[in-house]
Structure formats: structure tokens, C-alpha cells
Amino acid sequence: MYENQALISTQTGKIYYISEYGDSDDLPDDIEESEDYIDIPHKYELDLGKSLVFDFVSERIPDELDKVSHIFRRKGAYSRYKALLDHIGLLDEWHNYEDTRQREALLNWCSETNIEVFG
């Protein structure tokens, strides 16, 4: 979340990526101080982290809620969670659910931020 950043130009709509690992795009000189660039929120800022997992589990496999809660008490939870979903045949459904919810959240953010989305 803090290693990478994406900004959108309010003038052109172009998205710029900044990474602590040095693989950033060619950035405009004024990107740090200009108000023409808006930070695109990370999925956790849009409440699309663990709460999204529990929404999915509650809707699709409520009998596994205790097991998933236990999984998320330790490090490496997402890989174990995905292994569980793969084992019960719901991994593709999870990916579709996650993609749909992320798209909805980003479209809502764009609307609230007055960013027009085409396509």
C-alpha cells in the first residue's frame, strides 16, 4: 500500500505510477506540488481488504466463516484463504466477486471525485 502509488491527472486523465522500487513512469516535473493530480486510492482505502473477504464468505459459504476468521488471525492469510477457495471450487468465483466489487468502488470514487469515466 505504501510502496506504490497511482495518480491521475485531472487535466488529461493520464494515470502515473510511482514505486519505491524505482520502476516509476516518466513523471511530470510538477506532480509533487500541483493540484492537477489526484491520488488513486488503494483497495484498502476503499474498504476492499479483509472486509471484502468476509462479505464473500458470508454470502457464499457462511458455514466456513469460523475457519476463515481463524485463517485471518495469522500472517499469510490471503494465500491460505485462496487455497481454501481453490479446494472447494470457488476461487474463480472469488476473483470475479473481487473484480466486480473493486470496479464498483472505483467507479463510486470517480463519481465522488468528479472524474469522468469512459467505456
MODELLER restraints for C-alpha pairs under 7 A, 6 or more apart:
rsr = mdl.restraints
at = mdl.atoms
rsr.add(forms.Gaussian(group=physical.xy_distance, feature=features.Distance(at['CA:1:A'], at['CA:42:A']), mean=6.39, stdev=0.5))
rsr.add(forms.Gaussian(group=physical.xy_distance, feature=features.Distance(at['CA:3:A'], at['CA:19:A']), mean=5.87, stdev=0.5))
rsr.add(forms.Gaussian(group=physical.xy_distance, feature=features.Distance(at['CA:3:A'], at['CA:20:A']), mean=5.31, stdev=0.5))
rsr.add(forms.Gaussian(group=physical.xy_distance, feature=features.Distance(at['CA:4:A'], at['CA:18:A']), mean=5.68, stdev=0.5))
rsr.add(forms.Gaussian(group=physical.xy_distance, feature=features.Distance(at['CA:4:A'], at['CA:19:A']), mean=4.43, stdev=0.5))
rsr.add(forms.Gaussian(group=physical.xy_distance, feature=features.Distance(at['CA:4:A'], at['CA:20:A']), mean=6.40, stdev=0.5))
rsr.add(forms.Gaussian(group=physical.xy_distance, feature=features.Distance(at['CA:5:A'], at['CA:17:A']), mean=5.79, stdev=0.5))
rsr.add(forms.Gaussian(group=physical.xy_distance, feature=features.Distance(at['CA:5:A'], at['CA:18:A']), mean=5.04, stdev=0.5))
rsr.add(forms.Gaussian(group=physical.xy_distance, feature=features.Distance(at['CA:5:A'], at['CA:19:A']), mean=6.37, stdev=0.5))
rsr.add(forms.Gaussian(group=physical.xy_distance, feature=features.Distance(at['CA:6:A'], at['CA:15:A']), mean=6.64, stdev=0.5))
rsr.add(forms.Gaussian(group=physical.xy_distance, feature=features.Distance(at['CA:6:A'], at['CA:16:A']), mean=5.54, stdev=0.5))
rsr.add(forms.Gaussian(group=physical.xy_distance, feature=features.Distance(at['CA:6:A'], at['CA:17:A']), mean=4.51, stdev=0.5))
rsr.add(forms.Gaussian(group=physical.xy_distance, feature=features.Distance(at['CA:6:A'], at['CA:18:A']), mean=6.17, stdev=0.5))
rsr.add(forms.Gaussian(group=physical.xy_distance, feature=features.Distance(at['CA:6:A'], at['CA:39:A']), mean=5.99, stdev=0.5))
rsr.add(forms.Gaussian(group=physical.xy_distance, feature=features.Distance(at['CA:6:A'], at['CA:40:A']), mean=5.45, stdev=0.5))
rsr.add(forms.Gaussian(group=physical.xy_distance, feature=features.Distance(at['CA:7:A'], at['CA:15:A']), mean=5.58, stdev=0.5))
rsr.add(forms.Gaussian(group=physical.xy_distance, feature=features.Distance(at['CA:7:A'], at['CA:16:A']), mean=5.21, stdev=0.5))
rsr.add(forms.Gaussian(group=physical.xy_distance, feature=features.Distance(at['CA:7:A'], at['CA:17:A']), mean=6.57, stdev=0.5))
rsr.add(forms.Gaussian(group=physical.xy_distance, feature=features.Distance(at['CA:7:A'], at['CA:37:A']), mean=5.89, stdev=0.5))
rsr.add(forms.Gaussian(group=physical.xy_distance, feature=features.Distance(at['CA:7:A'], at['CA:38:A']), mean=5.25, stdev=0.5))
rsr.add(forms.Gaussian(group=physical.xy_distance, feature=features.Distance(at['CA:7:A'], at['CA:39:A']), mean=4.42, stdev=0.5))
rsr.add(forms.Gaussian(group=physical.xy_distance, feature=features.Distance(at['CA:7:A'], at['CA:40:A']), mean=5.37, stdev=0.5))
rsr.add(forms.Gaussian(group=physical.xy_distance, feature=features.Distance(at['CA:8:A'], at['CA:14:A']), mean=5.66, stdev=0.5))
rsr.add(forms.Gaussian(group=physical.xy_distance, feature=features.Distance(at['CA:8:A'], at['CA:15:A']), mean=4.38, stdev=0.5))
rsr.add(forms.Gaussian(group=physical.xy_distance, feature=features.Distance(at['CA:8:A'], at['CA:16:A']), mean=6.27, stdev=0.5))
rsr.add(forms.Gaussian(group=physical.xy_distance, feature=features.Distance(at['CA:8:A'], at['CA:37:A']), mean=5.35, stdev=0.5))
rsr.add(forms.Gaussian(group=physical.xy_distance, feature=features.Distance(at['CA:8:A'], at['CA:38:A']), mean=5.34, stdev=0.5))
rsr.add(forms.Gaussian(group=physical.xy_distance, feature=features.Distance(at['CA:8:A'], at['CA:39:A']), mean=6.60, stdev=0.5))
rsr.add(forms.Gaussian(group=physical.xy_distance, feature=features.Distance(at['CA:8:A'], at['CA:40:A']), mean=6.74, stdev=0.5))
rsr.add(forms.Gaussian(group=physical.xy_distance, feature=features.Distance(at['CA:9:A'], at['CA:15:A']), mean=6.42, stdev=0.5))
rsr.add(forms.Gaussian(group=physical.xy_distance, feature=features.Distance(at['CA:9:A'], at['CA:36:A']), mean=5.65, stdev=0.5))
rsr.add(forms.Gaussian(group=physical.xy_distance, feature=features.Distance(at['CA:9:A'], at['CA:37:A']), mean=4.50, stdev=0.5))
rsr.add(forms.Gaussian(group=physical.xy_distance, feature=features.Distance(at['CA:9:A'], at['CA:38:A']), mean=6.60, stdev=0.5))
rsr.add(forms.Gaussian(group=physical.xy_distance, feature=features.Distance(at['CA:10:A'], at['CA:36:A']), mean=5.26, stdev=0.5))
rsr.add(forms.Gaussian(group=physical.xy_distance, feature=features.Distance(at['CA:10:A'], at['CA:37:A']), mean=5.87, stdev=0.5))
rsr.add(forms.Gaussian(group=physical.xy_distance, feature=features.Distance(at['CA:11:A'], at['CA:36:A']), mean=6.49, stdev=0.5))
rsr.add(forms.Gaussian(group=physical.xy_distance, feature=features.Distance(at['CA:16:A'], at['CA:25:A']), mean=6.20, stdev=0.5))
rsr.add(forms.Gaussian(group=physical.xy_distance, feature=features.Distance(at['CA:16:A'], at['CA:27:A']), mean=6.90, stdev=0.5))
rsr.add(forms.Gaussian(group=physical.xy_distance, feature=features.Distance(at['CA:17:A'], at['CA:24:A']), mean=5.52, stdev=0.5))
rsr.add(forms.Gaussian(group=physical.xy_distance, feature=features.Distance(at['CA:17:A'], at['CA:25:A']), mean=5.74, stdev=0.5))
rsr.add(forms.Gaussian(group=physical.xy_distance, feature=features.Distance(at['CA:18:A'], at['CA:24:A']), mean=4.54, stdev=0.5))
rsr.add(forms.Gaussian(group=physical.xy_distance, feature=features.Distance(at['CA:18:A'], at['CA:25:A']), mean=6.70, stdev=0.5))
rsr.add(forms.Gaussian(group=physical.xy_distance, feature=features.Distance(at['CA:31:A'], at['CA:37:A']), mean=6.53, stdev=0.5))
rsr.add(forms.Gaussian(group=physical.xy_distance, feature=features.Distance(at['CA:43:A'], at['CA:49:A']), mean=6.54, stdev=0.5))
rsr.add(forms.Gaussian(group=physical.xy_distance, feature=features.Distance(at['CA:46:A'], at['CA:105:A']), mean=6.57, stdev=0.5))
rsr.add(forms.Gaussian(group=physical.xy_distance, feature=features.Distance(at['CA:48:A'], at['CA:102:A']), mean=6.93, stdev=0.5))
rsr.add(forms.Gaussian(group=physical.xy_distance, feature=features.Distance(at['CA:57:A'], at['CA:65:A']), mean=6.24, stdev=0.5))
rsr.add(forms.Gaussian(group=physical.xy_distance, feature=features.Distance(at['CA:58:A'], at['CA:65:A']), mean=6.72, stdev=0.5))
rsr.add(forms.Gaussian(group=physical.xy_distance, feature=features.Distance(at['CA:68:A'], at['CA:81:A']), mean=6.79, stdev=0.5))
rsr.add(forms.Gaussian(group=physical.xy_distance, feature=features.Distance(at['CA:71:A'], at['CA:77:A']), mean=5.51, stdev=0.5))
rsr.add(forms.Gaussian(group=physical.xy_distance, feature=features.Distance(at['CA:71:A'], at['CA:80:A']), mean=6.85, stdev=0.5))
rsr.add(forms.Gaussian(group=physical.xy_distance, feature=features.Distance(at['CA:71:A'], at['CA:81:A']), mean=6.77, stdev=0.5))
rsr.add(forms.Gaussian(group=physical.xy_distance, feature=features.Distance(at['CA:82:A'], at['CA:91:A']), mean=6.41, stdev=0.5))
rsr.add(forms.Gaussian(group=physical.xy_distance, feature=features.Distance(at['CA:85:A'], at['CA:91:A']), mean=4.81, stdev=0.5))
rsr.add(forms.Gaussian(group=physical.xy_distance, feature=features.Distance(at['CA:110:A'], at['CA:116:A']), mean=6.81, stdev=0.5))
